[in-house]
């Protein structure tokens, strides 16, 4: 009725075995990709970033500190 034996590169394999191999492969890939990262930890790091008060304020603070340090250095040289 159905052709359950397939031939790949001279090897005869049963379709059921190929489906089982595919399922095991997908389980391994999903486990590998999702077990190595902490998604909530990653998103927590980006929660305060962006245009609304996060990274921009940090950059402005650092720039003002550098500017004030340069002003103090220039005053000390004079």
ABEGO torsion letter per residue (X at the ends): XBBABBBBGGBBBBAAAAAAAAAAAAAAAAAAAAAABBAAAAAAAAAABEABGBAAAAAAAAAAAAAAAAAAAAAAAX
